[in-house]
Amino acid sequence: MLILLPPSEGKADAGTGRRLDLDRLSLPELNPVRAQVLAALVALSAEEPEAALAALGLGAGQHGELRRNARLERAATAPAGRIYTGVLYEALDLPTLPPPAQRAAGRQILVSSGLWGAVRLTDRIPPYRCPIGARIPGIGGLPALWRRVLGPVLSAAAGTGPVLDLRSGAYAAAWTPRGELADRTVTVRILHEREVDGVPVRSVVSHFNKATKGRLVRDLLLAGARPRTADALVAALRELKYTVCEQPASPGRPRQVDVVVAEL
């Protein structure tokens, strides 16, 4: 099983180990584009701060993010699983997983990224700011750039097993499984069910959607789930006591399921 996660805007303040080395990252086929985006991001952040703030969607008080970006090529690194610190990763709580579950996370999870394309939780990266929606001069839109290279790389990473796609829409735009692989891919929407005037009402959640996805992945890892098909993946979620409602499937498109929660 391959699990696709979004990155988090929140990141650790600094790395703790050796400098960034693209050649040590997983999925080395992505390195030419990684190097291209990295060089452009560093130059923009160092040389054109006002343009960089606008390109990265930052406010006037976030020049510290630019200073950090400008040092990326020589910055200290840490495993991506420690760099990402947002709501999803707090709920996943990697450090408290038992060793077998941590090893499974290292094998099964890929984190999408506007800067790196995709990385494993064990890949050493520095803290950075480069959302997928950034428009970097000389690069253009990042989803379009990554779409040209991610397809064969992520398809190979998926192998013959199912894919649990928990990315947000912006990151999913950089690669959407097609054909036979789409039939093995399950995308998840989190719905909150509550009573309004005695009637059950379901609504899409945003912030808490991330926490639920983090708990969902954690539960799968703790259970040692090894589904070999999309059907088995959906069954594994139900066995973990999640309320799963399937949406009508479209041929050649990823399978869509709703996970309904009563508490956020």
MISE-267879 format. One line per 5 residues: number of its first residue (from 1); their letters; for each residue x, y, z of N, C-alpha, C. Coordinates in steps of 0.2 Angstrom, whole numbers. Atoms other than C-alpha are relative to their C-alpha. Layout:
residues N
NUM) a) X Y Z X Y Z X Y Z ~ ...
//
This chain:
residues 264
1) mlill) 4 -6 0 0 0 0 4 6 0 ~ -4 -7 0 6 18 -4 -5 5 3 ~ 4 -5 -3 -1 32 6 3 7 -2 ~ -2 -7 2 0 50 -1 -3 5 5 ~ 2 -5 -5 0 64 12 2 7 -3
6) ppseg) -2 -7 2 0 83 9 6 2 5 ~ -5 -2 -5 15 92 18 -4 5 5 ~ 3 -4 -5 11 104 32 3 7 -1 ~ -3 -7 0 13 123 32 4 1 6 ~ -5 -1 -5 20 122 49 5 -5 0
11) kadag) -6 4 1 37 115 50 5 2 6 ~ -5 -1 -5 51 113 63 4 6 -1 ~ -4 -6 1 62 128 66 6 -1 -4 ~ -7 1 3 78 121 60 1 -8 0 ~ -2 7 1 86 104 55 5 -1 6
16) tgrrl) -5 1 -6 99 96 67 6 -4 -3 ~ -5 4 3 110 86 55 3 3 -6 ~ -4 -2 6 120 86 39 -4 5 -5 ~ 3 -4 5 117 98 25 -4 -4 -5 ~ 4 3 5 104 95 11 5 -3 -5
21) dldrl) -3 4 6 110 82 -2 -5 -3 -4 ~ 5 3 4 98 79 -16 1 -7 -2 ~ -2 7 3 107 63 -21 -2 -5 6 ~ 2 5 -5 102 55 -4 -8 0 1 ~ 8 1 -1 83 58 -6 -2 -6 -4
26) slpel) 4 5 4 71 45 -12 -2 3 -6 ~ 3 -2 6 64 45 -29 5 5 -4 ~ -6 -4 3 81 51 -37 -2 3 -7 ~ 2 -2 6 72 53 -54 -3 7 0 ~ 3 -7 -1 64 69 -47 6 5 1
31) npvra) -5 -5 -2 81 77 -43 1 6 -5 ~ -1 -5 5 83 87 -60 -5 6 2 ~ 5 -5 -1 66 96 -56 1 3 7 ~ -1 -2 -7 70 97 -37 6 6 0 ~ -6 -5 0 87 106 -41 -3 7 -4
36) qvlaa) 2 -6 3 78 118 -53 -4 4 4 ~ 5 -4 -4 64 123 -41 4 3 6 ~ -4 -2 -5 77 124 -27 4 6 -1 ~ -4 -6 2 89 136 -36 -4 6 -1 ~ 4 -6 2 75 147 -42 -3 3 7
41) lvals) 3 -3 -7 67 148 -24 5 3 4 ~ -6 -3 -4 84 152 -16 1 7 -3 ~ -2 -6 3 88 165 -28 -6 6 1 ~ 5 -4 -1 71 173 -27 -1 3 7 ~ 0 -2 -7 71 173 -8 5 4 2
46) aeepe) -6 -4 -2 88 180 -7 1 7 -3 ~ -1 -6 4 87 193 -21 -6 5 -1 ~ 6 -4 1 69 199 -22 -5 -1 5 ~ 4 1 -6 61 199 -5 -7 1 -1 ~ 7 -2 1 45 208 -10 -3 -4 -5
51) aalaa) 3 4 4 42 198 -25 0 -7 2 ~ 0 7 -3 46 182 -15 -6 0 5 ~ 6 0 -5 33 187 -2 -7 -1 -4 ~ 6 0 4 20 189 -16 -1 -7 -3 ~ 0 6 3 25 173 -25 -2 -6 5
56) lglga) 1 6 -5 24 162 -9 -6 1 4 ~ 6 -1 -4 8 170 -2 2 2 7 ~ -2 -2 -7 17 177 13 -1 7 2 ~ 1 -7 -2 14 193 23 6 4 2 ~ -6 -5 -1 25 208 27 4 -2 6
61) gqhge) -4 1 -6 30 201 44 3 -7 -1 ~ -3 7 0 36 184 37 7 0 -4 ~ -6 0 4 53 189 30 5 -5 3 ~ -4 5 -3 60 176 42 0 -6 -5 ~ 1 6 4 53 163 30 5 0 -6
66) lrrna) -4 -1 5 63 171 16 7 -1 2 ~ -7 1 -2 79 171 25 2 -7 1 ~ -1 7 -1 77 153 29 0 -4 -7 ~ 0 3 6 73 149 11 7 2 -4 ~ -6 -2 4 89 159 5 6 -5 2
71) rlera) -6 4 -3 100 147 16 -1 -8 -2 ~ 1 7 0 92 130 10 5 -4 -2 ~ -5 4 3 106 124 0 6 -2 5 ~ -5 2 -5 117 124 16 -3 -1 7 ~ 3 1 -6 105 122 29 0 -7 3
76) atapa) 1 6 -3 104 108 42 -6 -3 -2 ~ 6 4 1 92 94 39 -2 -4 5 ~ 3 5 -4 81 82 48 -5 -4 -4 ~ 4 4 3 70 68 43 -7 3 -1 ~ 6 -3 2 54 74 34 -5 -1 5
81) griyt) 4 1 -5 44 66 47 0 4 7 ~ -1 -5 -5 51 78 60 -1 7 -2 ~ 1 -7 2 51 93 49 -7 2 -1 ~ 7 -2 0 32 93 46 -3 -1 6 ~ 3 0 -7 23 98 62 -7 2 0
86) gvlye) 7 -3 0 6 103 56 -5 -5 4 ~ 5 4 -3 -11 96 62 0 -7 -1 ~ 0 7 2 -10 80 52 5 -4 3 ~ -6 3 -3 7 76 58 0 -1 8 ~ 1 0 -7 3 80 76 -5 -6 2
91) aldlp) 5 6 -1 -12 67 75 4 -7 -2 ~ -3 6 2 -1 54 66 5 -2 6 ~ -4 0 -5 12 57 80 5 -6 -1 ~ -5 5 2 26 47 72 5 -3 6 ~ -5 2 -5 38 47 87 -3 -5 5
96) tlppp) 3 5 -5 26 37 98 -3 -7 -3 ~ 2 7 3 22 23 85 6 -5 2 ~ -4 6 -1 30 6 89 5 -1 -6 ~ -5 1 5 46 2 79 -3 -3 -7 ~ 2 2 6 37 -9 67 -5 4 -4
101) aqraa) 4 -5 3 24 4 63 4 6 -3 ~ -4 -5 3 37 17 61 4 -2 -7 ~ -3 3 6 46 6 48 -5 0 -5 ~ 5 0 5 30 4 39 -2 7 -3 ~ 1 -6 2 27 22 39 6 3 -5
106) grqil) -5 -2 4 44 25 31 0 -3 -7 ~ 0 4 7 41 12 17 -7 2 -4 ~ 7 0 3 22 16 14 -2 8 -2 ~ 2 -7 1 21 35 15 4 4 -4 ~ -3 -5 4 25 48 2 -3 7 2
111) vssgl) 3 -7 -1 23 67 6 1 4 -6 ~ -1 -4 6 19 78 -8 3 7 2 ~ -4 -7 -2 29 95 -9 0 4 -6 ~ -2 -5 5 30 110 -20 7 0 -2 ~ -8 -1 1 49 110 -18 3 -7 -2
116) wgavr) -3 7 1 53 91 -18 -4 -4 -4 ~ 4 4 4 39 84 -28 -3 -5 4 ~ 3 5 -6 37 69 -15 6 -2 3 ~ -5 3 -4 48 63 -1 -3 -5 5 ~ 2 4 -5 48 49 11 1 3 7
121) ltdri) -1 -3 -7 47 52 30 7 0 2 ~ -7 1 -2 65 46 32 5 5 -4 ~ -5 -4 4 72 58 19 2 7 4 ~ -2 -6 -3 82 72 26 -1 6 -4 ~ 1 -7 4 76 90 21 1 5 5
126) ppyrc) 0 -6 -5 78 107 29 -7 3 0 ~ 6 -3 0 63 117 34 0 5 -6 ~ 0 -5 6 57 128 19 -7 2 0 ~ 7 -3 1 42 138 13 -1 0 -8 ~ 1 1 8 36 133 -5 -6 -3 -1
131) pigar) 7 3 1 17 130 -6 -1 -2 -7 ~ 1 2 7 11 121 -22 -3 5 -4 ~ 3 -6 3 2 137 -26 4 5 -2 ~ -5 -5 1 18 147 -27 1 1 -8 ~ -2 -1 7 22 155 -44 7 3 0
136) ipgig) -7 -3 0 41 157 -45 2 2 -7 ~ -2 -2 7 48 167 -59 5 -4 -3 ~ -4 4 4 56 157 -72 -2 -8 1 ~ 2 7 -2 47 141 -65 -8 0 -3 ~ 8 0 1 28 146 -67 -3 -4 5
141) glpal) 4 4 -5 15 135 -59 3 -6 2 ~ -3 6 -2 22 121 -49 -4 -6 -1 ~ 3 7 2 8 108 -52 1 -2 -7 ~ -2 1 7 11 110 -71 7 -3 0 ~ -6 2 0 29 108 -68 1 -7 2
146) wrrvl) -1 7 -3 28 92 -57 -4 -5 -4 ~ 3 5 4 15 84 -68 4 -3 -5 ~ -4 2 5 28 82 -81 4 -6 2 ~ -5 5 -3 38 70 -70 -3 -4 5 ~ 2 4 -5 28 63 -56 -3 -6 -2
151) gpvls) 4 6 2 17 51 -66 4 -6 1 ~ -3 7 0 29 37 -69 4 -1 6 ~ -4 1 -6 39 40 -53 -5 -3 6 ~ 5 2 -5 23 38 -42 -3 -6 -1 ~ 3 6 2 16 25 -52 5 -6 2
156) aaagt) -5 6 -2 32 14 -49 0 -1 7 ~ 0 1 -7 31 18 -31 -6 -4 3 ~ 6 3 -2 14 12 -30 0 -8 -1 ~ -1 7 1 19 -5 -37 -7 -3 -2 ~ 6 3 2 4 -17 -39 -5 1 6
161) gpvld) 5 -1 -6 -5 -12 -22 -4 6 -1 ~ 5 -5 0 -18 0 -18 3 7 3 ~ -3 -7 -2 -15 19 -15 -5 3 4 ~ 4 -4 -4 -23 29 -1 2 7 -1 ~ -2 -7 2 -23 47 -7 -4 5 4
166) lrsga) 2 -4 -5 -25 59 7 2 7 -1 ~ -3 -6 2 -18 74 -2 -6 5 -1 ~ 4 -5 1 -27 91 -3 -1 1 -8 ~ 1 -1 7 -34 96 -20 6 3 -4 ~ -5 -4 4 -20 108 -24 6 -5 -1
171) yaaaw) -5 5 1 -7 94 -22 -2 -6 -4 ~ 3 5 5 -18 81 -31 1 3 -7 ~ -1 -3 7 -17 93 -46 7 -1 -3 ~ -6 1 3 1 89 -48 1 -7 -2 ~ 0 6 3 -3 71 -51 -6 -4 2
176) tprge) 6 4 -1 -19 61 -53 1 -7 -3 ~ -1 7 3 -18 42 -55 -5 -1 -6 ~ 5 2 6 -26 36 -72 0 -7 -1 ~ 1 7 2 -32 20 -79 0 -5 5 ~ 0 6 -5 -28 4 -70 2 2 7
181) ladrt) -2 -2 -6 -19 13 -56 -6 4 4 ~ 6 -3 -3 -34 24 -53 -5 -5 3 ~ 5 5 -3 -45 9 -50 3 -3 7 ~ -3 3 -6 -33 4 -36 1 6 5 ~ -1 -6 -5 -33 22 -28 -6 2 3
186) vtvri) 5 -2 -4 -44 27 -14 1 7 2 ~ 0 -7 -2 -47 46 -11 -5 1 6 ~ 5 0 -6 -55 51 6 -2 7 1 ~ 3 -6 -3 -66 65 11 -3 -1 7 ~ 3 0 -7 -70 69 29 -6 4 1
191) lhere) 6 -4 -1 -87 73 34 -2 0 7 ~ 2 0 -7 -93 78 51 -8 0 0 ~ 8 1 -1 -111 72 56 -2 3 7 ~ 3 -2 -6 -121 81 69 -7 1 -1 ~ 7 -1 0 -139 84 73 -2 7 0
196) vdgvp) 3 -7 1 -148 100 68 -7 -1 0 ~ 8 0 -1 -166 101 75 -2 -7 -1 ~ 2 7 0 -166 82 77 2 -4 -6 ~ -1 3 7 -160 79 59 8 -1 -1 ~ -7 1 2 -143 71 55 2 4 -6
201) vrsvv) -2 -5 5 -133 84 45 8 -2 -1 ~ -7 1 1 -116 80 37 3 6 -4 ~ -3 -6 3 -104 94 32 8 -2 -1 ~ -7 1 1 -86 94 25 4 5 5 ~ -4 -4 -5 -73 100 38 7 1 -4
206) shfnk) -6 -2 3 -57 109 34 6 -2 5 ~ -6 1 -4 -45 111 48 0 -7 4 ~ 0 7 -4 -51 95 58 1 -6 -5 ~ 0 6 5 -51 85 42 8 -2 0 ~ -7 2 -1 -32 85 44 2 -4 6
211) atkgr) -1 4 -6 -32 78 61 -3 -7 -1 ~ 3 7 1 -44 64 56 4 -4 -5 ~ -4 4 4 -33 59 42 6 -2 3 ~ -6 2 -4 -18 59 53 -2 -6 5 ~ 2 6 -4 -27 47 65 -2 -6 -4
216) lvrdl) 1 5 4 -33 37 51 6 -4 -2 ~ -6 4 2 -16 33 45 4 -3 6 ~ -3 3 -6 -10 30 62 -3 -6 2 ~ 3 7 -1 -23 17 65 2 -5 -5 ~ -2 5 5 -19 8 49 7 -2 2
221) llaga) -7 2 -2 0 8 54 0 -4 6 ~ 0 4 -7 -4 2 72 -3 -7 -1 ~ 3 7 1 -15 -12 65 4 -4 -5 ~ -4 4 4 -2 -17 53 -3 -2 -6 ~ 4 1 5 -14 -16 39 4 -1 -7
226) rprta) -3 2 6 -8 -24 22 -4 -1 -5 ~ 5 1 5 -22 -22 10 4 -1 -7 ~ -3 1 7 -18 -29 -8 -4 3 -5 ~ 5 -3 5 -33 -21 -16 -4 6 3 ~ 4 -6 -3 -44 -5 -15 -5 -3 4
231) dalva) 5 3 -4 -58 -16 -9 3 -2 7 ~ -3 2 -6 -47 -23 5 2 6 4 ~ -2 -6 -4 -41 -5 10 -7 3 3 ~ 6 -3 -3 -59 1 12 -3 -5 5 ~ 2 5 -5 -63 -15 22 4 1 6
236) alrel) -4 -2 -6 -48 -11 33 -2 6 4 ~ 3 -6 -4 -55 6 37 -6 -2 4 ~ 6 2 -4 -71 -2 42 1 -4 6 ~ -2 5 -6 -63 -15 53 3 5 5 ~ -2 -5 -5 -55 0 62 -5 4 3
241) kytvc) 6 -3 -3 -73 6 66 -1 7 -3 ~ 2 -6 4 -73 20 53 -6 -1 -4 ~ 6 1 4 -89 24 45 1 3 -7 ~ -2 -1 6 -86 23 27 -5 0 -5 ~ 5 0 5 -98 28 13 3 1 -7
246) eqpas) -3 0 7 -93 25 -5 -4 4 -5 ~ 3 -4 5 -97 37 -19 0 -4 -7 ~ 1 4 7 -102 31 -37 7 1 -3 ~ -6 0 3 -86 26 -46 0 2 -7 ~ 0 -2 7 -81 34 -62 6 -4 -4
251) pgrpr) -5 4 3 -71 23 -74 6 4 -2 ~ -6 -3 1 -53 27 -75 2 6 5 ~ -1 -5 -5 -54 39 -60 1 -3 7 ~ -1 3 -7 -49 36 -42 -7 -1 4 ~ 6 1 -4 -62 29 -30 0 5 5
256) qvdvv) 2 -5 -5 -70 41 -19 -4 -3 6 ~ 4 2 -6 -75 37 -1 -1 6 5 ~ 1 -5 -5 -82 48 13 1 -4 7 ~ -1 2 -7 -76 45 31 -4 4 4 ~ 5 -4 -4 -90 51 43 2 -1 7
261) vael) -2 0 -7 -85 56 60 -5 4 4 ~ 4 -4 -5 -96 62 75 4 5 4 ~ -4 -4 -4 -82 70 84 6 2 -4 ~ -6 -3 4 -68 82 78 6 0 5
//
